[in-house]
Amino acid sequence: MTSPSLIGALAAPPVAAYRHEKTLFGILAVIAVLFWLLLTVGTFGTVWLYMLSMYLFALFAHSALISYLQGNAVRIGATQFPDLHERLQRCAGRLDVDLPEAFLMTGDGMLNAFATRFLRRYYVVLLSDVVDALEEDPEAINFYIGHELGHIDRKHIANGWWMAPAMLLPLIGAAYRRAQEYTCDQYGLACCADQASAARALAVLAAGTRRWKNLDAAAYVAQCERTGGFWMSLNELASDYPWLCKRMAHLQQPMVKLPSRHPLAWLLALFMPRVGGGGPLLGIVMLFALIGVLAAVALPAYQEYVTRAAVAPAFSYGEQITRATGSYILENSEIPTDLAVLGIAAPGAGVQTSIDGESAIITLTLKDEQTITYRPAMDKEGDLYWSCETTLASGAVPPGTECASAASPNPGLGRLLERLR
């Protein structure tokens, strides 16, 4: 005699993935493989030693959850909650999925279920709040069971570790997670007796353990009209989960056309890395943190660029005036008292030039009271050269210009002029 679970498995049509899931998986998989390949080559394979230590750490950390389930939750079996055990068998057979170990535990008000994996063994955990709420429609419990079995069948959990680097990417990482939820909702629907039971399962998540019975599904789906606004678009684009009203709309009509998201939300979400459990709020915080970091780096750099562009003519003028002054001193054995005799025009009204008649120190005073000072000296061969110092920040000095900020004092020519006489 053929078992009911086998009949269900043979009769069930294959569950189709959400229309974008395979494409998103392909893109992220390529990015993840390239990441690990480059990291392996770049570290000469030593990265896998660190990965081994991280795996051991994660193993011990995750063992706490599994131990908690084994010690505190109730293992569902043929004699322990046989009704739930039968539903698990039926759903696993209908979806052609190996029956995982299942537990029932209190959710302390949390309305959900989840699947996890430990040492190649899968676990499905049902929370009692949901199970109790759907006592009058037990078929709706199948939706939660089927949804979690979908995560197992689609290998969402098994692929999690190696795809993790790519999943951090803005937009695409969260989009793939939302696609997973839409796909697994179809798995849940495949396990329900009818579409109404699946809708009631989502109604519990939306309205709670009592009010879900009075929820108007059509009116709830109509709330999707507001999801195209900027704020709702931004928060969904950064979230791992679609809005519940959208999930219910997809259950009723998988190819339903929903409002397009706001264009500006797409732009901002491009700079919000996926943070998983942190949710969209943490993504927004990280966005503003990124903006702050970029501003802290970019604004000073931009200010330095503007300053360099403004003072570049002054430095060019300084090089001309020092060469001309040096030639004048060597030819006339005296310091010019007026730089106008050199016939070099100043770069602009904002630059004032002066020369010390005793030391031949040339000072350019800019309009913001910053100064560029050229101090002359003479080498052993009797050639004149100039050292430059400025009160400007070092970043404001044009590239290729040798001029130190707050240079040590140089007495200038002084008595060296006596050597010229």
Contacts in CASP RR format, 6 or more apart in sequence:
PFRMAT RR
TARGET T0000
AUTHOR 0000-0000-0000
METHOD contacts of the structure
MODEL  1
MTSPSLIGALAAPPVAAYRHEKTLFGILAVIAVLFWLLLTVGTFGTVWLY
MLSMYLFALFAHSALISYLQGNAVRIGATQFPDLHERLQRCAGRLDVDLP
EAFLMTGDGMLNAFATRFLRRYYVVLLSDVVDALEEDPEAINFYIGHELG
HIDRKHIANGWWMAPAMLLPLIGAAYRRAQEYTCDQYGLACCADQASAAR
ALAVLAAGTRRWKNLDAAAYVAQCERTGGFWMSLNELASDYPWLCKRMAH
LQQPMVKLPSRHPLAWLLALFMPRVGGGGPLLGIVMLFALIGVLAAVALP
AYQEYVTRAAVAPAFSYGEQITRATGSYILENSEIPTDLAVLGIAAPGAG
VQTSIDGESAIITLTLKDEQTITYRPAMDKEGDLYWSCETTLASGAVPPG
TECASAASPNPGLGRLLERLR
4 90 0 8 1.000
5 89 0 8 1.000
5 90 0 8 1.000
5 92 0 8 1.000
5 93 0 8 1.000
5 94 0 8 1.000
6 93 0 8 1.000
8 90 0 8 1.000
8 93 0 8 1.000
8 94 0 8 1.000
9 93 0 8 1.000
9 94 0 8 1.000
9 95 0 8 1.000
9 96 0 8 1.000
11 94 0 8 1.000
12 93 0 8 1.000
12 94 0 8 1.000
12 95 0 8 1.000
12 96 0 8 1.000
12 190 0 8 1.000
13 190 0 8 1.000
15 95 0 8 1.000
15 150 0 8 1.000
15 153 0 8 1.000
15 183 0 8 1.000
15 186 0 8 1.000
15 187 0 8 1.000
15 190 0 8 1.000
16 186 0 8 1.000
16 254 0 8 1.000
17 154 0 8 1.000
17 179 0 8 1.000
17 183 0 8 1.000
17 186 0 8 1.000
18 179 0 8 1.000
18 180 0 8 1.000
18 182 0 8 1.000
18 183 0 8 1.000
18 186 0 8 1.000
18 254 0 8 1.000
19 255 0 8 1.000
20 175 0 8 1.000
20 179 0 8 1.000
21 154 0 8 1.000
21 176 0 8 1.000
21 179 0 8 1.000
21 180 0 8 1.000
21 182 0 8 1.000
21 183 0 8 1.000
24 172 0 8 1.000
24 173 0 8 1.000
24 175 0 8 1.000
24 176 0 8 1.000
24 179 0 8 1.000
25 176 0 8 1.000
27 172 0 8 1.000
28 163 0 8 1.000
28 166 0 8 1.000
28 167 0 8 1.000
28 169 0 8 1.000
28 172 0 8 1.000
28 173 0 8 1.000
28 176 0 8 1.000
29 163 0 8 1.000
29 166 0 8 1.000
31 165 0 8 1.000
31 166 0 8 1.000
31 169 0 8 1.000
32 162 0 8 1.000
32 163 0 8 1.000
32 164 0 8 1.000
32 165 0 8 1.000
32 166 0 8 1.000
35 165 0 8 1.000
35 166 0 8 1.000
36 162 0 8 1.000
36 165 0 8 1.000
39 47 0 8 1.000
40 47 0 8 1.000
40 48 0 8 1.000
59 119 0 8 1.000
62 116 0 8 1.000
62 118 0 8 1.000
63 118 0 8 1.000
65 116 0 8 1.000
65 118 0 8 1.000
66 116 0 8 1.000
66 118 0 8 1.000
66 123 0 8 1.000
69 103 0 8 1.000
69 105 0 8 1.000
69 123 0 8 1.000
69 125 0 8 1.000
72 105 0 8 1.000
73 103 0 8 1.000
73 104 0 8 1.000
73 105 0 8 1.000
73 125 0 8 1.000
74 80 0 8 1.000
74 81 0 8 1.000
74 103 0 8 1.000
74 104 0 8 1.000
74 105 0 8 1.000
75 101 0 8 1.000
75 102 0 8 1.000
75 103 0 8 1.000
76 84 0 8 1.000
76 85 0 8 1.000
76 88 0 8 1.000
76 102 0 8 1.000
76 103 0 8 1.000
76 104 0 8 1.000
76 126 0 8 1.000
77 84 0 8 1.000
77 85 0 8 1.000
77 102 0 8 1.000
78 85 0 8 1.000
81 104 0 8 1.000
83 138 0 8 1.000
84 102 0 8 1.000
84 104 0 8 1.000
84 126 0 8 1.000
84 131 0 8 1.000
84 141 0 8 1.000
85 102 0 8 1.000
87 138 0 8 1.000
87 141 0 8 1.000
87 142 0 8 1.000
87 145 0 8 1.000
88 99 0 8 1.000
88 102 0 8 1.000
88 124 0 8 1.000
88 145 0 8 1.000
89 99 0 8 1.000
90 142 0 8 1.000
90 191 0 8 1.000
91 97 0 8 1.000
91 142 0 8 1.000
91 145 0 8 1.000
91 146 0 8 1.000
91 149 0 8 1.000
91 188 0 8 1.000
91 191 0 8 1.000
92 98 0 8 1.000
92 99 0 8 1.000
92 100 0 8 1.000
92 149 0 8 1.000
93 99 0 8 1.000
94 190 0 8 1.000
94 191 0 8 1.000
95 146 0 8 1.000
95 149 0 8 1.000
95 150 0 8 1.000
95 153 0 8 1.000
95 187 0 8 1.000
95 190 0 8 1.000
95 191 0 8 1.000
96 153 0 8 1.000
97 149 0 8 1.000
97 150 0 8 1.000
97 152 0 8 1.000
97 153 0 8 1.000
98 122 0 8 1.000
100 115 0 8 1.000
100 121 0 8 1.000
100 122 0 8 1.000
100 123 0 8 1.000
100 124 0 8 1.000
100 149 0 8 1.000
100 152 0 8 1.000
101 121 0 8 1.000
101 122 0 8 1.000
101 123 0 8 1.000
101 124 0 8 1.000
102 123 0 8 1.000
102 124 0 8 1.000
102 125 0 8 1.000
102 126 0 8 1.000
103 123 0 8 1.000
103 124 0 8 1.000
103 125 0 8 1.000
103 126 0 8 1.000
104 125 0 8 1.000
104 126 0 8 1.000
104 127 0 8 1.000
104 128 0 8 1.000
104 131 0 8 1.000
105 125 0 8 1.000
105 126 0 8 1.000
105 127 0 8 1.000
105 128 0 8 1.000
106 127 0 8 1.000
106 128 0 8 1.000
106 129 0 8 1.000
107 127 0 8 1.000
107 128 0 8 1.000
107 129 0 8 1.000
108 129 0 8 1.000
109 127 0 8 1.000
109 129 0 8 1.000
110 127 0 8 1.000
110 129 0 8 1.000
111 127 0 8 1.000
111 129 0 8 1.000
111 130 0 8 1.000
111 133 0 8 1.000
111 204 0 8 1.000
111 205 0 8 1.000
111 208 0 8 1.000
111 209 0 8 1.000
112 127 0 8 1.000
112 130 0 8 1.000
112 144 0 8 1.000
112 205 0 8 1.000
113 124 0 8 1.000
113 125 0 8 1.000
113 126 0 8 1.000
113 127 0 8 1.000
113 130 0 8 1.000
113 144 0 8 1.000
113 145 0 8 1.000
113 147 0 8 1.000
113 148 0 8 1.000
114 124 0 8 1.000
114 125 0 8 1.000
114 148 0 8 1.000
115 122 0 8 1.000
115 123 0 8 1.000
115 124 0 8 1.000
115 125 0 8 1.000
115 148 0 8 1.000
115 149 0 8 1.000
115 151 0 8 1.000
115 152 0 8 1.000
115 157 0 8 1.000
116 122 0 8 1.000
116 123 0 8 1.000
116 125 0 8 1.000
116 157 0 8 1.000
117 123 0 8 1.000
117 157 0 8 1.000
117 158 0 8 1.000
122 152 0 8 1.000
122 157 0 8 1.000
124 145 0 8 1.000
124 148 0 8 1.000
124 149 0 8 1.000
124 152 0 8 1.000
126 141 0 8 1.000
126 144 0 8 1.000
126 145 0 8 1.000
129 209 0 8 1.000
130 141 0 8 1.000
130 144 0 8 1.000
130 204 0 8 1.000
130 209 0 8 1.000
131 141 0 8 1.000
132 209 0 8 1.000
133 204 0 8 1.000
133 208 0 8 1.000
133 209 0 8 1.000
133 210 0 8 1.000
133 212 0 8 1.000
134 140 0 8 1.000
134 141 0 8 1.000
134 200 0 8 1.000
134 201 0 8 1.000
134 204 0 8 1.000
136 213 0 8 1.000
137 197 0 8 1.000
137 200 0 8 1.000
139 192 0 8 1.000
139 193 0 8 1.000
139 194 0 8 1.000
139 197 0 8 1.000
140 192 0 8 1.000
140 197 0 8 1.000
140 198 0 8 1.000
140 200 0 8 1.000
140 201 0 8 1.000
140 204 0 8 1.000
141 201 0 8 1.000
142 188 0 8 1.000
142 191 0 8 1.000
142 192 0 8 1.000
142 193 0 8 1.000
142 197 0 8 1.000
143 185 0 8 1.000
143 188 0 8 1.000
143 189 0 8 1.000
143 191 0 8 1.000
143 192 0 8 1.000
143 197 0 8 1.000
143 198 0 8 1.000
143 201 0 8 1.000
143 202 0 8 1.000
144 188 0 8 1.000
144 201 0 8 1.000
145 188 0 8 1.000
145 191 0 8 1.000
146 184 0 8 1.000
146 187 0 8 1.000
146 188 0 8 1.000
146 190 0 8 1.000
146 191 0 8 1.000
147 184 0 8 1.000
147 185 0 8 1.000
147 187 0 8 1.000
147 188 0 8 1.000
148 184 0 8 1.000
149 187 0 8 1.000
149 188 0 8 1.000
149 191 0 8 1.000
150 156 0 8 1.000
150 183 0 8 1.000
150 184 0 8 1.000
150 187 0 8 1.000
150 188 0 8 1.000
151 157 0 8 1.000
151 180 0 8 1.000
151 184 0 8 1.000
153 187 0 8 1.000
154 180 0 8 1.000
154 183 0 8 1.000
154 184 0 8 1.000
156 180 0 8 1.000
156 184 0 8 1.000
160 167 0 8 1.000
166 172 0 8 1.000
166 173 0 8 1.000
167 173 0 8 1.000
167 176 0 8 1.000
167 177 0 8 1.000
167 274 0 8 1.000
168 273 0 8 1.000
168 274 0 8 1.000
168 275 0 8 1.000
169 273 0 8 1.000
169 274 0 8 1.000
170 269 0 8 1.000
170 270 0 8 1.000
170 271 0 8 1.000
170 272 0 8 1.000
170 273 0 8 1.000
170 274 0 8 1.000
171 237 0 8 1.000
171 266 0 8 1.000
171 269 0 8 1.000
171 270 0 8 1.000
173 274 0 8 1.000
174 237 0 8 1.000
174 238 0 8 1.000
174 239 0 8 1.000
174 240 0 8 1.000
174 274 0 8 1.000
174 276 0 8 1.000
175 237 0 8 1.000
177 240 0 8 1.000
177 241 0 8 1.000
177 274 0 8 1.000
177 276 0 8 1.000
178 236 0 8 1.000
178 239 0 8 1.000
178 240 0 8 1.000
178 241 0 8 1.000
178 242 0 8 1.000
181 240 0 8 1.000
181 241 0 8 1.000
181 242 0 8 1.000
181 247 0 8 1.000
182 242 0 8 1.000
182 247 0 8 1.000
182 250 0 8 1.000
185 198 0 8 1.000
185 202 0 8 1.000
185 247 0 8 1.000
185 250 0 8 1.000
185 251 0 8 1.000
186 254 0 8 1.000
188 198 0 8 1.000
188 201 0 8 1.000
189 195 0 8 1.000
189 198 0 8 1.000
189 251 0 8 1.000
192 198 0 8 1.000
192 201 0 8 1.000
195 251 0 8 1.000
195 252 0 8 1.000
198 251 0 8 1.000
199 217 0 8 1.000
199 248 0 8 1.000
199 251 0 8 1.000
199 252 0 8 1.000
200 212 0 8 1.000
202 244 0 8 1.000
202 247 0 8 1.000
202 248 0 8 1.000
202 251 0 8 1.000
203 212 0 8 1.000
203 215 0 8 1.000
203 217 0 8 1.000
203 220 0 8 1.000
203 248 0 8 1.000
204 212 0 8 1.000
205 244 0 8 1.000
206 212 0 8 1.000
206 215 0 8 1.000
206 220 0 8 1.000
206 244 0 8 1.000
206 245 0 8 1.000
206 248 0 8 1.000
207 214 0 8 1.000
207 215 0 8 1.000
217 248 0 8 1.000
217 252 0 8 1.000
220 245 0 8 1.000
220 248 0 8 1.000
221 245 0 8 1.000
221 248 0 8 1.000
221 249 0 8 1.000
221 252 0 8 1.000
223 245 0 8 1.000
224 243 0 8 1.000
224 245 0 8 1.000
224 246 0 8 1.000
224 249 0 8 1.000
224 258 0 8 1.000
224 259 0 8 1.000
225 259 0 8 1.000
226 232 0 8 1.000
226 259 0 8 1.000
227 233 0 8 1.000
227 236 0 8 1.000
227 243 0 8 1.000
227 245 0 8 1.000
227 246 0 8 1.000
227 258 0 8 1.000
227 259 0 8 1.000
227 261 0 8 1.000
228 259 0 8 1.000
228 260 0 8 1.000
228 261 0 8 1.000
228 262 0 8 1.000
229 259 0 8 1.000
229 261 0 8 1.000
229 262 0 8 1.000
229 265 0 8 1.000
230 262 0 8 1.000
230 264 0 8 1.000
230 265 0 8 1.000
231 265 0 8 1.000
232 243 0 8 1.000
233 261 0 8 1.000
233 262 0 8 1.000
233 265 0 8 1.000
233 266 0 8 1.000
234 262 0 8 1.000
234 265 0 8 1.000
234 268 0 8 1.000
234 269 0 8 1.000
234 280 0 8 1.000
234 284 0 8 1.000
235 280 0 8 1.000
235 284 0 8 1.000
236 242 0 8 1.000
236 243 0 8 1.000
236 261 0 8 1.000
236 280 0 8 1.000
237 261 0 8 1.000
237 265 0 8 1.000
237 266 0 8 1.000
237 269 0 8 1.000
237 272 0 8 1.000
237 280 0 8 1.000
238 269 0 8 1.000
238 272 0 8 1.000
238 274 0 8 1.000
238 279 0 8 1.000
238 280 0 8 1.000
238 283 0 8 1.000
238 284 0 8 1.000
239 279 0 8 1.000
239 280 0 8 1.000
240 274 0 8 1.000
240 276 0 8 1.000
240 277 0 8 1.000
240 279 0 8 1.000
242 250 0 8 1.000
246 258 0 8 1.000
249 256 0 8 1.000
249 258 0 8 1.000
250 256 0 8 1.000
268 287 0 8 1.000
271 287 0 8 1.000
271 290 0 8 1.000
271 291 0 8 1.000
272 280 0 8 1.000
272 283 0 8 1.000
272 284 0 8 1.000
272 286 0 8 1.000
272 287 0 8 1.000
273 283 0 8 1.000
273 286 0 8 1.000
274 283 0 8 1.000
275 282 0 8 1.000
275 283 0 8 1.000
275 286 0 8 1.000
304 393 0 8 1.000
304 395 0 8 1.000
304 396 0 8 1.000
307 392 0 8 1.000
307 393 0 8 1.000
307 395 0 8 1.000
307 396 0 8 1.000
308 395 0 8 1.000
308 396 0 8 1.000
308 397 0 8 1.000
308 398 0 8 1.000
308 399 0 8 1.000
311 366 0 8 1.000
311 370 0 8 1.000
311 372 0 8 1.000
311 392 0 8 1.000
311 396 0 8 1.000
311 397 0 8 1.000
311 398 0 8 1.000
312 398 0 8 1.000
313 347 0 8 1.000
313 348 0 8 1.000
313 351 0 8 1.000
314 347 0 8 1.000
314 351 0 8 1.000
314 364 0 8 1.000
314 366 0 8 1.000
314 372 0 8 1.000
315 372 0 8 1.000
315 397 0 8 1.000
315 398 0 8 1.000
315 401 0 8 1.000
315 403 0 8 1.000
316 347 0 8 1.000
317 344 0 8 1.000
317 346 0 8 1.000
317 347 0 8 1.000
317 351 0 8 1.000
317 353 0 8 1.000
317 364 0 8 1.000
318 362 0 8 1.000
318 364 0 8 1.000
318 372 0 8 1.000
318 374 0 8 1.000
320 344 0 8 1.000
321 339 0 8 1.000
321 342 0 8 1.000
321 344 0 8 1.000
321 353 0 8 1.000
321 362 0 8 1.000
321 374 0 8 1.000
322 362 0 8 1.000
322 374 0 8 1.000
322 376 0 8 1.000
322 386 0 8 1.000
324 342 0 8 1.000
324 343 0 8 1.000
324 344 0 8 1.000
325 335 0 8 1.000
325 336 0 8 1.000
325 339 0 8 1.000
325 342 0 8 1.000
325 355 0 8 1.000
325 360 0 8 1.000
325 362 0 8 1.000
325 376 0 8 1.000
326 376 0 8 1.000
326 384 0 8 1.000
328 336 0 8 1.000
328 341 0 8 1.000
328 342 0 8 1.000
329 335 0 8 1.000
329 336 0 8 1.000
329 360 0 8 1.000
329 376 0 8 1.000
329 384 0 8 1.000
329 413 0 8 1.000
329 417 0 8 1.000
329 420 0 8 1.000
330 384 0 8 1.000
330 420 0 8 1.000
333 417 0 8 1.000
333 420 0 8 1.000
333 421 0 8 1.000
334 417 0 8 1.000
335 355 0 8 1.000
335 356 0 8 1.000
335 357 0 8 1.000
335 358 0 8 1.000
335 360 0 8 1.000
335 413 0 8 1.000
335 417 0 8 1.000
336 342 0 8 1.000
336 355 0 8 1.000
337 355 0 8 1.000
337 357 0 8 1.000
339 353 0 8 1.000
339 355 0 8 1.000
339 362 0 8 1.000
346 353 0 8 1.000
350 366 0 8 1.000
350 367 0 8 1.000
351 364 0 8 1.000
351 365 0 8 1.000
351 366 0 8 1.000
351 367 0 8 1.000
352 364 0 8 1.000
352 365 0 8 1.000
353 362 0 8 1.000
353 363 0 8 1.000
353 364 0 8 1.000
353 365 0 8 1.000
354 362 0 8 1.000
354 363 0 8 1.000
354 365 0 8 1.000
355 361 0 8 1.000
355 362 0 8 1.000
355 363 0 8 1.000
356 362 0 8 1.000
356 363 0 8 1.000
358 414 0 8 1.000
359 375 0 8 1.000
359 376 0 8 1.000
359 411 0 8 1.000
359 412 0 8 1.000
359 413 0 8 1.000
359 414 0 8 1.000
360 376 0 8 1.000
360 412 0 8 1.000
360 413 0 8 1.000
360 414 0 8 1.000
360 417 0 8 1.000
361 373 0 8 1.000
361 374 0 8 1.000
361 375 0 8 1.000
361 376 0 8 1.000
361 412 0 8 1.000
362 373 0 8 1.000
362 374 0 8 1.000
362 386 0 8 1.000
363 371 0 8 1.000
363 372 0 8 1.000
363 373 0 8 1.000
363 374 0 8 1.000
364 371 0 8 1.000
364 372 0 8 1.000
364 373 0 8 1.000
364 374 0 8 1.000
365 371 0 8 1.000
366 372 0 8 1.000
370 390 0 8 1.000
370 391 0 8 1.000
370 392 0 8 1.000
371 390 0 8 1.000
371 391 0 8 1.000
372 388 0 8 1.000
372 389 0 8 1.000
372 390 0 8 1.000
372 392 0 8 1.000
372 403 0 8 1.000
373 388 0 8 1.000
373 389 0 8 1.000
373 390 0 8 1.000
374 386 0 8 1.000
374 387 0 8 1.000
374 388 0 8 1.000
375 386 0 8 1.000
375 387 0 8 1.000
375 388 0 8 1.000
375 389 0 8 1.000
375 410 0 8 1.000
375 411 0 8 1.000
375 412 0 8 1.000
376 384 0 8 1.000
376 385 0 8 1.000
376 386 0 8 1.000
376 412 0 8 1.000
376 413 0 8 1.000
377 384 0 8 1.000
377 385 0 8 1.000
377 386 0 8 1.000
377 387 0 8 1.000
377 410 0 8 1.000
377 412 0 8 1.000
377 413 0 8 1.000
377 416 0 8 1.000
378 384 0 8 1.000
378 385 0 8 1.000
378 413 0 8 1.000
378 416 0 8 1.000
378 419 0 8 1.000
379 385 0 8 1.000
382 419 0 8 1.000
387 404 0 8 1.000
387 407 0 8 1.000
387 410 0 8 1.000
388 401 0 8 1.000
388 402 0 8 1.000
388 403 0 8 1.000
388 404 0 8 1.000
388 407 0 8 1.000
389 403 0 8 1.000
389 404 0 8 1.000
389 405 0 8 1.000
389 406 0 8 1.000
389 407 0 8 1.000
389 410 0 8 1.000
390 397 0 8 1.000
390 403 0 8 1.000
390 404 0 8 1.000
390 405 0 8 1.000
391 405 0 8 1.000
391 406 0 8 1.000
392 405 0 8 1.000
393 405 0 8 1.000
394 404 0 8 1.000
394 405 0 8 1.000
397 403 0 8 1.000
397 405 0 8 1.000
END
